[in-house]
Amino acid sequence: MNQFNHIMACIDLSDYSPMTLGYALGLAGQADVKVTICSIVPLREVNPVYMAGMMYPCREDTTEYLAELKEDRITQIRELIRTRYPEFEGKTDIRITMGYPAEEILEMIDEVDPDLVVMANKGRSNLSSFMFGSAAEFVFRHCRKALFSVRDKHIFKRMYSGDELPEAGELRNIVAAVDFSPWTEHILSRAGWMAKTTGATLHVVHCIGTKELAWVKSHYIPENTFSEEKFLPKAKQRRQARLEDQIKAAGIEDMTGIDITINSGNPCEQILYAAKDLRADALILGPLGHSRSVKFVLGSTIEKVFRHSPVPVLRLSPDICI
């Protein structure tokens, strides 16, 4: 069974940082894995000092100021750990750098080489609506490691205007969405590890897509003899058996209570519906779908789930089958 041995948590000391640390340290504490905390000081906080140093070099020591800025952020992170997660005090590696957050996070990932990256779907801006091009989406698109995008399902509504702060939730139900792509076994293996680590119940969800049904219908001979009502029960039965075989291949057949759900329709809608119906606390997806696109495709099922899922989404590394 695959497992994560090194977790990297990306925080910016916003309201979402305690939640991000909660999920990262929660997994680390139960699985006894290494944790690196990454924080980026954005250029908008540094540029005025650079400008002052250029204009008044004798009056502003930029090097000293920037060093103090980094040390102050380290102090804040240590205080956050001490007050919220004291059992991890002195047990994490903290790294601070400056630059454009998304780019610096990706460089830090290459440098640290973690197995899993944990970051919130929002940051300091605390946007009420998800904006294309945000740091969270950029990293989700381009990160070559498994990435756990965390969010609080209780305050995920885009127009939420309350005062409640996001918190890490307990992982009691984990949903693994599979489509019989080459990484299905990897999804099941990672989901099984997370379920065993947290004591959660594992639900395996598969959707017979509308495009697949249309393709099958177009190949029926003679034409117009396809009956979806007759086709679907047999198709679901065959896929149930195939999923059971892949669960064994993933090495998690000994887990009790694994639930298999097979639906039909639009994959994104069915995954989100299943997550709601099964009261999921986390969704686990592969890096790509059947298209196997080298790059993260705008409008793909994975991207849509990432944008609209009210629960944390773990997207596996694109390199798992290389």
Order of alpha helices (4+ residues) and beta strands (2+ residues): beta-alpha-beta-alpha-alpha-beta-alpha-beta-alpha-beta-beta-alpha-beta-alpha-alpha-beta-alpha-beta-alpha-beta
